């Protein structure tokens, strides 16, 4: 079932909450669906990837792609948080993950078109890593992103992230939050710094270790910030070598199956410093598996907030 309007369809009391207090599906390395047989090695490719690519380029492609759905398909499945790696090559900006994907503004234009016809949806663009960008390149990218999204950007000038509710975004006509990490120069006020939305990297090749990391890292969350739980494993060279005929998609299926119970235990919503922190964004690989079940799980967590709100109303009555 399409989830392309899921934010619009939330009840009014949830639309009054900040987006940092909602459960939001995210896609890991969102733009890697653009990697194809003509993709060349990108600056972030590790030495092992470079060696393997000389002889087994098809094998490398299988392990560099984290998504197979286009950006429009991801939006229709309910993804609202996009994880992006950007590399510069000859003055142009590309998405990458070991291999180059497409130029950055091609899918961003599709996101902008989607937002034009879905006025009550909000997306978060997390510019996670940059490769081969100097100060001038960052300045250029800042300018191009601001010009491209214009009035749609929810910025520090509009208030804090705690004030960034769906209802307020609709009133202000804001639909895009840009997180710009690891920037070597002062950030424009239009963008949000890394500390405003922490995204701890598990770096685990074991699902059991991943779950422990997710549980422990969530405890560090602060009430005023967003938070990303990366529900994915990071294959090591040894892991891949022992699974030479596997794919990252097969690994993603196993992670989803094993961590489904943990995901369903999570509760979104506001909390105070003395309370146990609550979940916010969940990042996954191949979010289209089984008709987007990962996104459905995350979006449905918001129903817990509806139940809590109804209980509070009954108590007040």
C-alpha positions as CSV (number, residue, x, y, z in Angstrom):
1,X,0.0,0.0,0.0
2,X,1.3,3.4,-0.9
3,X,2.5,5.6,1.9
4,X,3.1,8.7,-0.2
5,X,0.8,10.8,2.0
6,X,1.5,9.3,5.4
7,X,2.5,12.6,7.0
8,X,-0.6,14.3,5.8
9,X,-2.7,11.5,7.1
10,X,-1.4,11.7,10.7
11,X,-4.0,12.9,13.2
12,X,-3.8,16.6,14.2
13,X,-2.2,16.0,17.6
14,X,0.7,14.2,15.9
15,X,1.0,16.9,13.2
16,X,1.6,19.3,16.1
17,X,4.6,17.3,17.3
18,X,8.1,18.1,16.1
19,X,9.5,15.8,13.3
20,X,12.2,14.8,15.8
21,X,9.4,13.2,17.9
22,X,7.9,11.1,15.0
23,X,9.0,7.7,13.8
24,X,10.4,8.3,10.3
25,X,11.7,5.8,7.7
26,X,15.0,6.5,6.1
27,X,17.1,4.9,3.4
28,X,20.8,4.2,3.7
29,X,22.9,5.5,0.9
30,X,19.7,6.5,-0.7
31,X,21.0,7.3,-4.2
32,X,23.0,4.1,-4.9
33,X,20.2,2.8,-7.0
34,X,21.9,4.8,-9.8
35,X,25.0,2.7,-9.8
36,X,25.2,0.7,-13.0
37,X,27.7,-1.1,-15.3
38,X,29.2,2.2,-16.5
39,X,29.9,3.5,-12.9
40,X,33.5,4.2,-12.2
41,X,35.3,4.0,-8.9
42,X,34.7,7.0,-6.6
43,X,37.1,8.6,-4.1
44,X,35.6,6.8,-1.1
45,X,36.4,3.3,-2.5
46,X,38.5,1.4,-0.1
47,X,41.7,-0.4,-1.3
48,X,40.0,-3.8,-1.3
49,X,37.1,-2.5,-3.5
50,X,39.7,-1.0,-5.9
51,X,41.5,-4.4,-6.2
52,X,38.3,-6.4,-6.7
53,X,36.9,-3.9,-9.2
54,X,39.7,-4.6,-11.6
55,X,38.7,-8.2,-12.0
56,X,35.1,-8.5,-10.7
57,X,33.2,-5.2,-11.3
58,X,29.8,-6.9,-11.2
59,X,30.7,-8.3,-7.8
60,X,31.7,-4.9,-6.5
61,X,28.5,-3.3,-7.8
62,X,26.4,-5.8,-5.8
63,X,28.0,-4.7,-2.6
64,X,28.1,-1.0,-3.3
65,X,24.3,-0.7,-3.9
66,X,22.2,-0.2,-0.8
67,X,19.0,0.6,-2.6
68,X,17.3,-0.6,-5.8
69,X,14.3,1.7,-5.7
70,X,14.3,5.1,-7.5
71,X,13.9,8.2,-5.4
72,X,10.2,8.5,-6.5
73,X,9.6,4.9,-5.4
74,X,11.2,5.5,-2.1
75,X,9.1,8.6,-1.5
76,X,5.9,6.6,-2.4
77,X,7.0,3.9,0.0
78,X,7.2,6.5,2.8
79,X,10.9,7.3,3.0
80,X,11.3,10.8,4.3
81,X,15.0,10.7,5.5
82,X,17.7,10.4,2.8
83,X,21.3,9.5,3.6
84,X,23.7,11.0,1.1
85,X,27.4,10.7,0.2
86,X,28.7,13.3,-2.2
87,X,31.9,13.4,-4.3
88,X,33.3,16.1,-6.5
89,X,34.7,15.3,-9.9
90,X,35.8,17.9,-12.5
91,X,33.7,20.6,-10.8
92,X,30.5,18.5,-10.7
93,X,28.9,16.8,-7.7
94,X,27.9,13.1,-7.7
95,X,26.4,10.6,-5.2
96,X,28.7,7.8,-4.5
97,X,29.4,4.7,-2.4
98,X,32.6,3.1,-3.7
99,X,31.3,3.8,-7.2
100,X,29.9,6.9,-8.7
101,X,26.1,7.2,-9.0
102,X,24.2,10.1,-10.7
103,X,24.8,13.8,-10.5
104,X,23.2,15.1,-7.3
105,X,20.5,17.4,-8.7
106,X,18.8,14.8,-10.9
107,X,17.0,13.0,-8.0
108,X,16.7,16.2,-6.0
109,X,14.6,17.6,-8.9
110,X,12.3,14.6,-8.5
111,X,12.1,15.2,-4.8
112,X,11.2,18.9,-5.5
113,X,8.5,17.8,-7.9
114,X,7.1,15.3,-5.4
115,X,6.9,18.1,-2.7
116,X,5.2,20.4,-5.1
117,X,2.3,17.9,-5.4
118,X,2.5,16.8,-1.7
119,X,2.4,20.0,0.2
120,X,2.0,18.4,3.7
121,X,5.0,16.1,3.4
122,X,8.5,17.0,4.7
123,X,11.8,15.4,3.8
124,X,15.2,15.4,5.6
125,X,18.3,15.4,3.4
126,X,21.4,14.2,5.4
127,X,24.6,15.1,3.6
128,X,26.7,12.6,5.5
129,X,30.1,12.4,3.8
130,X,32.0,14.5,1.3
131,X,34.9,13.4,-0.9
132,X,37.4,15.6,-2.9
133,X,35.6,18.8,-2.0
134,X,37.7,21.8,-1.0
135,X,36.5,25.0,0.6
136,X,35.4,26.5,-2.8
137,X,33.5,23.4,-3.6
138,X,31.6,23.5,-0.3
139,X,30.8,27.2,-0.9
140,X,29.5,26.3,-4.4
141,X,27.4,23.4,-3.1
142,X,25.9,25.6,-0.4
143,X,24.9,28.2,-2.9
144,X,23.4,25.7,-5.4
145,X,21.4,23.9,-2.7
146,X,20.0,27.1,-1.3
147,X,19.1,28.3,-4.8
148,X,17.6,25.0,-5.7
149,X,15.3,24.6,-2.7
150,X,14.7,28.3,-1.9
151,X,11.8,29.0,0.4
152,X,11.2,25.2,1.0
153,X,14.1,25.0,3.4
154,X,13.3,24.9,7.1
155,X,16.3,26.7,8.6
156,X,17.7,27.9,11.9
157,X,16.0,31.2,11.1
158,X,12.6,29.5,11.4
159,X,13.2,28.2,14.9
160,X,14.6,25.2,16.5
161,X,14.1,21.6,15.4
162,X,11.9,21.2,18.4
163,X,9.6,23.8,16.8
164,X,9.6,21.9,13.4
165,X,6.2,20.3,13.4
166,X,4.4,19.2,10.2
167,X,1.7,21.8,10.9
168,X,4.2,24.6,11.3
169,X,6.0,23.6,8.2
170,X,2.8,23.7,6.3
171,X,2.0,27.2,7.6
172,X,5.6,28.4,6.7
173,X,5.6,26.5,3.4
174,X,8.7,24.7,4.5
175,X,9.3,21.1,3.3
176,X,13.0,20.4,3.3
177,X,15.5,20.1,6.2
178,X,19.1,19.9,5.2
179,X,21.7,18.4,7.6
180,X,25.2,19.3,6.4
181,X,27.9,17.3,8.3
182,X,31.7,17.7,8.6
183,X,31.8,21.1,6.9
184,X,35.2,22.8,7.0
185,X,33.7,26.3,6.8
186,X,30.9,28.0,8.8
187,X,27.5,26.6,7.8
188,X,24.9,28.9,6.2
189,X,21.9,29.5,8.5
190,X,19.8,27.5,6.1
191,X,21.4,24.2,7.1
192,X,21.6,22.2,10.3
193,X,24.9,21.0,11.8
194,X,25.7,17.4,12.5
195,X,25.1,17.6,16.3
196,X,21.5,18.6,15.7
197,X,20.7,15.2,14.4
198,X,23.2,12.5,15.6
199,X,23.5,9.3,13.5
200,X,25.8,6.9,15.3
201,X,27.4,4.4,12.9
202,X,27.2,0.8,14.2
203,X,30.1,-0.6,12.1
204,X,29.0,-4.1,13.1
205,X,28.9,-7.2,10.9
206,X,26.8,-9.2,13.4
207,X,23.1,-8.7,13.8
208,X,23.4,-9.5,17.6
209,X,26.1,-6.9,18.0
210,X,24.1,-4.4,15.9
211,X,21.1,-4.7,18.2
212,X,23.2,-4.1,21.3
213,X,24.7,-1.1,19.6
214,X,21.3,0.3,18.7
215,X,20.0,-0.1,22.3
216,X,23.1,1.5,23.8
217,X,23.4,4.4,21.4
218,X,19.8,5.4,21.7
219,X,20.4,5.9,25.5
220,X,22.7,8.9,24.5
221,X,19.9,10.8,22.7
222,X,19.1,14.3,23.9
223,X,15.5,15.5,24.0
224,X,16.1,18.6,21.8
225,X,17.8,16.7,19.0
226,X,16.8,14.4,16.2
227,X,18.3,10.9,16.2
228,X,19.0,8.2,13.6
229,X,19.1,4.5,14.4
230,X,21.0,2.8,11.6
231,X,19.4,-0.6,11.3
232,X,22.0,-2.1,9.1
233,X,25.2,-4.1,9.3
234,X,28.6,-3.0,7.8
235,X,30.2,-5.9,5.9
236,X,33.9,-6.3,6.4
237,X,36.3,-7.5,3.7
238,X,36.3,-10.9,5.4
239,X,32.5,-10.9,5.6
240,X,32.2,-10.3,1.9
241,X,34.9,-12.7,0.9
242,X,33.1,-15.5,2.7
243,X,29.8,-14.6,0.9
244,X,31.1,-14.1,-2.6
245,X,27.9,-15.2,-4.2
246,X,25.7,-13.3,-1.8
247,X,24.4,-9.7,-2.2
248,X,23.9,-6.8,0.2
249,X,20.2,-7.3,-0.5
250,X,20.2,-10.8,1.0
251,X,22.0,-9.4,4.0
252,X,19.3,-6.7,4.4
253,X,16.6,-9.3,4.4
254,X,18.3,-11.1,7.3
255,X,18.7,-7.9,9.3
256,X,15.0,-7.0,8.8
257,X,13.9,-10.4,9.9
258,X,16.1,-10.5,13.0
259,X,15.5,-6.9,14.1
260,X,11.8,-6.7,13.4
261,X,11.0,-7.5,17.1
262,X,13.4,-4.8,18.3
263,X,11.9,-2.2,15.9
264,X,8.4,-2.9,17.0
265,X,9.3,-2.4,20.7
266,X,10.4,1.2,20.0
267,X,8.3,4.2,20.9
268,X,8.6,7.6,19.3
269,X,7.5,10.8,20.9
270,X,8.8,13.6,23.2
271,X,10.7,12.7,26.4
272,X,12.4,14.7,29.2
273,X,16.0,14.2,30.3
274,X,15.0,11.9,33.2
275,X,13.1,9.6,30.9
276,X,14.3,6.8,28.7
277,X,15.1,8.3,25.2
278,X,12.6,7.5,22.4
279,X,13.3,6.6,18.8
280,X,13.1,8.9,15.8
281,X,14.6,8.0,12.4
282,X,15.3,4.4,11.3
283,X,17.7,3.9,8.5
284,X,17.6,0.7,6.4
285,X,19.0,-1.0,3.3
286,X,16.8,-2.0,0.4
287,X,13.7,-0.5,1.9
288,X,11.5,-1.9,-1.0
289,X,11.8,-5.5,0.3
290,X,8.5,-7.2,0.7
291,X,6.5,-4.2,-0.7
292,X,8.2,-1.7,1.7
293,X,7.6,-3.6,4.9
294,X,10.5,-1.7,6.7
295,X,8.8,1.6,6.0
296,X,5.4,0.2,7.1
297,X,6.8,-1.0,10.4
298,X,8.3,2.5,11.2
299,X,5.3,4.5,10.1
300,X,3.0,2.3,12.2
301,X,5.1,3.1,15.3
302,X,3.4,6.5,15.3
303,X,0.1,4.7,16.2
304,X,1.5,4.2,19.6
305,X,1.5,8.0,20.0
306,X,-2.1,8.1,19.0
307,X,-3.0,5.6,21.7
308,X,-1.0,7.5,24.3
309,X,-2.7,10.8,23.3
310,X,-6.1,9.1,23.6
311,X,-5.2,7.8,27.1
312,X,-4.2,11.3,28.2
313,X,-7.4,12.7,26.9
314,X,-9.4,10.1,28.8
315,X,-7.4,10.9,32.0
316,X,-8.1,14.6,31.7
317,X,-11.8,13.9,31.1
